[in-house]
Amino acid sequence: MLRIVAESVISPAEVMERAREFFGPRGLGLEERVEGPLCLVFSGGGGFVRVSASSVDGGRTRVDMETREWELKARDFARTLS
């Protein structure tokens, strides 16, 4: 299992939309489950990716990801947020 913490200037809502596009049916094809307004879990292929986002000081967004079996793709996604 891998945990990734990233910061971005993208809003938390936009991070969630980008996560849907990247990991969801139109992207990697993972099944999506909503865990909250700013927390999504994608599962498939024997693993999962959990993405959550929150606002922090200075207008930035903190993105927390936890993954198993999708480590490389989660890192790729984190790179798109900078």
Protein Blocks (a to p, Z undefined) as FASTA:
>chain_A
ZZdddddfbdfklmmmmmmmmmmmmlnopacddfbfkbccdeeehiacdddddddehhia
cdddddehilmmmmmmmmmmZZ
